[in-house]
Amino acid sequence: MTSIPLSAISAWRPQAPLQRLHFDWLAGVELAVLRLDLIDPLISGNKWFKLAPHLHRAAEQGARGIISLGGAHSNHLHALAAAGQRFSFATVGLLRGHPQETPTVADLQRFGMQLHWLGYGGYRERHRAEFWAPWQVHYPDFLPVPEGGGGLPGALGCAGLPAMVAAQLPALGWGDYHGWWLAAGTGTTLAGLVIGEGGQRTVHGALAVPPDHGVAEQVRGLLSEAAVRDAGYRLVDACRGGFARQDAELLAFMTQSEAQSGLPLEPLYTAKALLALREAIERGEICAGTRLIFMHTGGLQGRRAASVAASEF
Ligand SMILES: *Cc1c(COP(=O)(O)O)cnc(C)c1O
């Protein structure tokens, strides 16, 4: 196979629609949603924006493909494999745990991604310096991309999203807005928004992972790498006891919110972020008249397996 086609990748500039959202608990807060879940039927959510700069770098280096990691329900590997199929480049996925069949894994195979299962211990080694060496011997000319498409390139890929919102504000009848509300896993997308906003508006990150997962440190690190002032954002706990933990209140809220708004959600990120927003409004932390952009970060493909045990994610 030839190298990654830079021109085709650069030519694809997906647009996410901006839509008003109404719920009975908004108490005068005005909400619009940036639908990253609608940018494409297959390459959905924030993961494309995090991947794009990595793909550019790979193409410039003449790489033949991309090698990356994730779990058996990974939104990141799903977007990467779909992009590989769409733009005709090779993809390799290193998976956590032991071989299992999930709707996501079936898609990865259908999209032509080469899969390797690392077990749990093997996957835990991924942060070690020597982790990539044998894979680079096995797959020369493949660019390794960190889990989730993270790092500064991933963040910078999200820095253009405020401009996508700005272009659609007139159609919404909004002169301006005050801030963002979005789910955060590694905080890469959030850091990108903070960079893109340049301190103009507050970016609220609803943490889908426990507070001890180092997201605050990671965001600080990305902002200092980008030489951006460490300000203009706020992290709130939204994980409800752990990543992928699902409780009855969350699931009832998700069903009710979908019925009220028609907006499809999933329980790991988007529903938790929206519920955390309701709680912040109820605590009086966001006052009436505030205009917020809720970012729909996607993840709906993972919903097909929403009933599997939290430990599998
Ligand atoms: C990966 C993901 C996130 C988290 O993005 P980060 O950049 O890691 O913070 C949020 N929502 C969905 C649906 C995701 O797949």
The ligand as a Tripos MOL2 file, in Angstrom:
@<TRIPOS>MOLECULE
LIG
   15    15     1     0     0
SMALL
NO_CHARGES

@<TRIPOS>ATOM
      1 C1        -12.9350   10.0600   23.8830 C.3       1 LIG1
      2 C2        -14.2350   10.6930   24.2210 C.ar      1 LIG1
      3 C3        -14.3280   11.7900   25.1030 C.ar      1 LIG1
      4 C4        -13.1360   12.3370   25.8330 C.3       1 LIG1
      5 O1        -12.2730   13.0850   25.0400 O.3       1 LIG1
      6 P1        -10.8900   13.5750   25.6690 P.3       1 LIG1
      7 O2        -10.2730   14.3810   24.6050 O.co2     1 LIG1
      8 O3        -10.0870   12.3330   25.9810 O.co2     1 LIG1
      9 O4        -11.1620   14.3140   26.9190 O.co2     1 LIG1
     10 C5        -15.5670   12.3360   25.3390 C.ar      1 LIG1
     11 N1        -16.6740   11.8430   24.7510 N.ar      1 LIG1
     12 C6        -16.6370   10.8000   23.9170 C.ar      1 LIG1
     13 C7        -17.9030   10.2900   23.3470 C.3       1 LIG1
     14 C8        -15.4220   10.1820   23.6240 C.ar      1 LIG1
     15 O5        -15.3830    9.1270   22.7960 O.3       1 LIG1
@<TRIPOS>BOND
     1     1     2 1
     2     2     3 ar
     3     2    14 ar
     4     3     4 1
     5     3    10 ar
     6     4     5 1
     7     5     6 1
     8     6     7 2
     9     6     8 1
    10     6     9 1
    11    10    11 ar
    12    11    12 ar
    13    12    13 1
    14    12    14 ar
    15    14    15 1
@<TRIPOS>SUBSTRUCTURE
     1 LIG1         1 GROUP 0 **** ****
